[in-house]
Amino acid sequence: MPDSSSAEGRLLAPAHVAEALAVSVDEVIALVLEGRLRGMRVGSGRQWRVEEASVAEYLDDQAEEARRMALWRQSNAASFPELWGTGTVRNPD
């Protein structure tokens, strides 16, 4: 039998995921339905469960998106000399 403590196969209740992400349970279910988190309904009560590994992947994706947006905002504020490496720099760090 596979090790049930492995992060890949561990299933979390939406309430635990919601607490970790600081969102509501409804938002967690919406993320599952949108395909941004991997989850399923299990058991006789058909309770939602979310794969722990997908939560980590979602957080990594969010961090990467934030990094790219910061770079985008930074590039929009840059002057042409800063972008092309010639001339004077308006706002040196």
PyMOL commands that place a pseudoatom at each C-alpha (Angstrom):
pseudoatom trace, name=CA, resn=MET, resi=1, chain=A, elem=C, hetatm=0, pos=[0.000, 0.000, 0.000]
pseudoatom trace, name=CA, resn=PRO, resi=2, chain=A, elem=C, hetatm=0, pos=[1.429, 3.457, -0.851]
pseudoatom trace, name=CA, resn=ASP, resi=3, chain=A, elem=C, hetatm=0, pos=[2.576, 5.779, 1.898]
pseudoatom trace, name=CA, resn=SER, resi=4, chain=A, elem=C, hetatm=0, pos=[-0.474, 7.933, 2.679]
pseudoatom trace, name=CA, resn=SER, resi=5, chain=A, elem=C, hetatm=0, pos=[1.677, 10.616, 4.316]
pseudoatom trace, name=CA, resn=SER, resi=6, chain=A, elem=C, hetatm=0, pos=[3.285, 11.611, 1.028]
pseudoatom trace, name=CA, resn=ALA, resi=7, chain=A, elem=C, hetatm=0, pos=[2.462, 15.146, -0.096]
pseudoatom trace, name=CA, resn=GLU, resi=8, chain=A, elem=C, hetatm=0, pos=[1.375, 13.959, -3.551]
pseudoatom trace, name=CA, resn=GLY, resi=9, chain=A, elem=C, hetatm=0, pos=[-1.493, 11.824, -2.325]
pseudoatom trace, name=CA, resn=ARG, resi=10, chain=A, elem=C, hetatm=0, pos=[-2.549, 13.789, 0.726]
pseudoatom trace, name=CA, resn=LEU, resi=11, chain=A, elem=C, hetatm=0, pos=[-6.023, 15.265, 0.547]
pseudoatom trace, name=CA, resn=LEU, resi=12, chain=A, elem=C, hetatm=0, pos=[-7.015, 18.346, 2.520]
pseudoatom trace, name=CA, resn=ALA, resi=13, chain=A, elem=C, hetatm=0, pos=[-10.398, 19.632, 3.559]
pseudoatom trace, name=CA, resn=PRO, resi=14, chain=A, elem=C, hetatm=0, pos=[-11.371, 22.894, 1.836]
pseudoatom trace, name=CA, resn=ALA, resi=15, chain=A, elem=C, hetatm=0, pos=[-11.482, 24.610, 5.237]
pseudoatom trace, name=CA, resn=HIS, resi=16, chain=A, elem=C, hetatm=0, pos=[-7.782, 23.851, 5.789]
pseudoatom trace, name=CA, resn=VAL, resi=17, chain=A, elem=C, hetatm=0, pos=[-6.905, 25.111, 2.313]
pseudoatom trace, name=CA, resn=ALA, resi=18, chain=A, elem=C, hetatm=0, pos=[-9.026, 28.226, 2.835]
pseudoatom trace, name=CA, resn=GLU, resi=19, chain=A, elem=C, hetatm=0, pos=[-7.206, 28.967, 6.078]
pseudoatom trace, name=CA, resn=ALA, resi=20, chain=A, elem=C, hetatm=0, pos=[-3.786, 28.498, 4.454]
pseudoatom trace, name=CA, resn=LEU, resi=21, chain=A, elem=C, hetatm=0, pos=[-4.699, 30.739, 1.510]
pseudoatom trace, name=CA, resn=ALA, resi=22, chain=A, elem=C, hetatm=0, pos=[-6.637, 33.269, 3.632]
pseudoatom trace, name=CA, resn=VAL, resi=23, chain=A, elem=C, hetatm=0, pos=[-9.736, 32.928, 1.467]
pseudoatom trace, name=CA, resn=SER, resi=24, chain=A, elem=C, hetatm=0, pos=[-13.231, 31.521, 2.009]
pseudoatom trace, name=CA, resn=VAL, resi=25, chain=A, elem=C, hetatm=0, pos=[-14.177, 27.878, 1.535]
pseudoatom trace, name=CA, resn=ASP, resi=26, chain=A, elem=C, hetatm=0, pos=[-16.386, 28.939, -1.372]
pseudoatom trace, name=CA, resn=GLU, resi=27, chain=A, elem=C, hetatm=0, pos=[-13.361, 30.495, -3.073]
pseudoatom trace, name=CA, resn=VAL, resi=28, chain=A, elem=C, hetatm=0, pos=[-11.414, 27.246, -2.618]
pseudoatom trace, name=CA, resn=ILE, resi=29, chain=A, elem=C, hetatm=0, pos=[-14.226, 25.273, -4.254]
pseudoatom trace, name=CA, resn=ALA, resi=30, chain=A, elem=C, hetatm=0, pos=[-14.328, 27.846, -7.068]
pseudoatom trace, name=CA, resn=LEU, resi=31, chain=A, elem=C, hetatm=0, pos=[-10.568, 27.387, -7.596]
pseudoatom trace, name=CA, resn=VAL, resi=32, chain=A, elem=C, hetatm=0, pos=[-11.118, 23.626, -7.844]
pseudoatom trace, name=CA, resn=LEU, resi=33, chain=A, elem=C, hetatm=0, pos=[-13.976, 24.055, -10.319]
pseudoatom trace, name=CA, resn=GLU, resi=34, chain=A, elem=C, hetatm=0, pos=[-11.838, 26.458, -12.401]
pseudoatom trace, name=CA, resn=GLY, resi=35, chain=A, elem=C, hetatm=0, pos=[-9.041, 23.871, -12.463]
pseudoatom trace, name=CA, resn=ARG, resi=36, chain=A, elem=C, hetatm=0, pos=[-6.564, 26.050, -10.599]
pseudoatom trace, name=CA, resn=LEU, resi=37, chain=A, elem=C, hetatm=0, pos=[-6.498, 23.538, -7.720]
pseudoatom trace, name=CA, resn=ARG, resi=38, chain=A, elem=C, hetatm=0, pos=[-6.853, 19.772, -8.079]
pseudoatom trace, name=CA, resn=GLY, resi=39, chain=A, elem=C, hetatm=0, pos=[-9.667, 18.393, -5.991]
pseudoatom trace, name=CA, resn=MET, resi=40, chain=A, elem=C, hetatm=0, pos=[-12.391, 15.812, -5.897]
pseudoatom trace, name=CA, resn=ARG, resi=41, chain=A, elem=C, hetatm=0, pos=[-15.459, 14.730, -4.026]
pseudoatom trace, name=CA, resn=VAL, resi=42, chain=A, elem=C, hetatm=0, pos=[-14.876, 11.632, -1.905]
pseudoatom trace, name=CA, resn=GLY, resi=43, chain=A, elem=C, hetatm=0, pos=[-16.707, 9.457, 0.557]
pseudoatom trace, name=CA, resn=SER, resi=44, chain=A, elem=C, hetatm=0, pos=[-20.354, 8.702, 1.074]
pseudoatom trace, name=CA, resn=GLY, resi=45, chain=A, elem=C, hetatm=0, pos=[-21.132, 12.345, 1.871]
pseudoatom trace, name=CA, resn=ARG, resi=46, chain=A, elem=C, hetatm=0, pos=[-19.311, 13.449, -1.302]
pseudoatom trace, name=CA, resn=GLN, resi=47, chain=A, elem=C, hetatm=0, pos=[-17.185, 15.899, 0.658]
pseudoatom trace, name=CA, resn=TRP, resi=48, chain=A, elem=C, hetatm=0, pos=[-14.692, 18.018, -1.290]
pseudoatom trace, name=CA, resn=ARG, resi=49, chain=A, elem=C, hetatm=0, pos=[-10.988, 17.301, -0.803]
pseudoatom trace, name=CA, resn=VAL, resi=50, chain=A, elem=C, hetatm=0, pos=[-8.052, 19.165, -2.340]
pseudoatom trace, name=CA, resn=GLU, resi=51, chain=A, elem=C, hetatm=0, pos=[-4.674, 17.664, -3.204]
pseudoatom trace, name=CA, resn=GLU, resi=52, chain=A, elem=C, hetatm=0, pos=[-1.985, 19.133, -0.982]
pseudoatom trace, name=CA, resn=ALA, resi=53, chain=A, elem=C, hetatm=0, pos=[0.543, 19.209, -3.851]
pseudoatom trace, name=CA, resn=SER, resi=54, chain=A, elem=C, hetatm=0, pos=[-1.828, 21.335, -5.944]
pseudoatom trace, name=CA, resn=VAL, resi=55, chain=A, elem=C, hetatm=0, pos=[-1.985, 23.929, -3.165]
pseudoatom trace, name=CA, resn=ALA, resi=56, chain=A, elem=C, hetatm=0, pos=[1.824, 24.227, -3.213]
pseudoatom trace, name=CA, resn=GLU, resi=57, chain=A, elem=C, hetatm=0, pos=[1.773, 24.503, -7.023]
pseudoatom trace, name=CA, resn=TYR, resi=58, chain=A, elem=C, hetatm=0, pos=[-0.941, 27.165, -6.835]
pseudoatom trace, name=CA, resn=LEU, resi=59, chain=A, elem=C, hetatm=0, pos=[1.119, 29.194, -4.364]
pseudoatom trace, name=CA, resn=ASP, resi=60, chain=A, elem=C, hetatm=0, pos=[4.193, 28.862, -6.595]
pseudoatom trace, name=CA, resn=ASP, resi=61, chain=A, elem=C, hetatm=0, pos=[2.143, 30.037, -9.579]
pseudoatom trace, name=CA, resn=GLN, resi=62, chain=A, elem=C, hetatm=0, pos=[0.809, 33.011, -7.601]
pseudoatom trace, name=CA, resn=ALA, resi=63, chain=A, elem=C, hetatm=0, pos=[4.334, 33.976, -6.509]
pseudoatom trace, name=CA, resn=GLU, resi=64, chain=A, elem=C, hetatm=0, pos=[5.588, 33.765, -10.106]
pseudoatom trace, name=CA, resn=GLU, resi=65, chain=A, elem=C, hetatm=0, pos=[2.674, 35.868, -11.338]
pseudoatom trace, name=CA, resn=ALA, resi=66, chain=A, elem=C, hetatm=0, pos=[3.391, 38.493, -8.671]
pseudoatom trace, name=CA, resn=ARG, resi=67, chain=A, elem=C, hetatm=0, pos=[7.082, 38.504, -9.634]
pseudoatom trace, name=CA, resn=ARG, resi=68, chain=A, elem=C, hetatm=0, pos=[6.235, 39.001, -13.310]
pseudoatom trace, name=CA, resn=MET, resi=69, chain=A, elem=C, hetatm=0, pos=[3.759, 41.781, -12.539]
pseudoatom trace, name=CA, resn=ALA, resi=70, chain=A, elem=C, hetatm=0, pos=[6.382, 43.547, -10.424]
pseudoatom trace, name=CA, resn=LEU, resi=71, chain=A, elem=C, hetatm=0, pos=[8.868, 43.311, -13.299]
pseudoatom trace, name=CA, resn=TRP, resi=72, chain=A, elem=C, hetatm=0, pos=[6.218, 44.600, -15.701]
pseudoatom trace, name=CA, resn=ARG, resi=73, chain=A, elem=C, hetatm=0, pos=[5.446, 47.600, -13.485]
pseudoatom trace, name=CA, resn=GLN, resi=74, chain=A, elem=C, hetatm=0, pos=[9.148, 48.219, -13.062]
pseudoatom trace, name=CA, resn=SER, resi=75, chain=A, elem=C, hetatm=0, pos=[9.705, 48.125, -16.828]
pseudoatom trace, name=CA, resn=ASN, resi=76, chain=A, elem=C, hetatm=0, pos=[6.810, 50.522, -17.422]
pseudoatom trace, name=CA, resn=ALA, resi=77, chain=A, elem=C, hetatm=0, pos=[8.414, 53.010, -15.043]
pseudoatom trace, name=CA, resn=ALA, resi=78, chain=A, elem=C, hetatm=0, pos=[11.886, 52.666, -16.592]
pseudoatom trace, name=CA, resn=SER, resi=79, chain=A, elem=C, hetatm=0, pos=[13.262, 55.323, -18.912]
pseudoatom trace, name=CA, resn=PHE, resi=80, chain=A, elem=C, hetatm=0, pos=[14.644, 54.475, -22.357]
pseudoatom trace, name=CA, resn=PRO, resi=81, chain=A, elem=C, hetatm=0, pos=[18.271, 54.929, -21.245]
pseudoatom trace, name=CA, resn=GLU, resi=82, chain=A, elem=C, hetatm=0, pos=[17.632, 52.440, -18.440]
pseudoatom trace, name=CA, resn=LEU, resi=83, chain=A, elem=C, hetatm=0, pos=[16.133, 49.950, -20.866]
pseudoatom trace, name=CA, resn=TRP, resi=84, chain=A, elem=C, hetatm=0, pos=[18.770, 50.301, -23.581]
pseudoatom trace, name=CA, resn=GLY, resi=85, chain=A, elem=C, hetatm=0, pos=[21.793, 50.950, -21.374]
pseudoatom trace, name=CA, resn=THR, resi=86, chain=A, elem=C, hetatm=0, pos=[22.798, 54.266, -22.974]
pseudoatom trace, name=CA, resn=GLY, resi=87, chain=A, elem=C, hetatm=0, pos=[22.472, 57.856, -21.828]
pseudoatom trace, name=CA, resn=THR, resi=88, chain=A, elem=C, hetatm=0, pos=[21.681, 59.005, -18.323]
pseudoatom trace, name=CA, resn=VAL, resi=89, chain=A, elem=C, hetatm=0, pos=[19.497, 57.188, -15.887]
pseudoatom trace, name=CA, resn=ARG, resi=90, chain=A, elem=C, hetatm=0, pos=[16.653, 59.258, -14.421]
pseudoatom trace, name=CA, resn=ASN, resi=91, chain=A, elem=C, hetatm=0, pos=[15.990, 57.318, -11.216]
pseudoatom trace, name=CA, resn=PRO, resi=92, chain=A, elem=C, hetatm=0, pos=[19.094, 55.426, -10.136]
pseudoatom trace, name=CA, resn=ASP, resi=93, chain=A, elem=C, hetatm=0, pos=[18.590, 52.958, -7.325]
for i in range(1, 93): cmd.bond("trace and resi %d" % i, "trace and resi %d" % (i + 1))
show_as sticks, trace
zoom trace
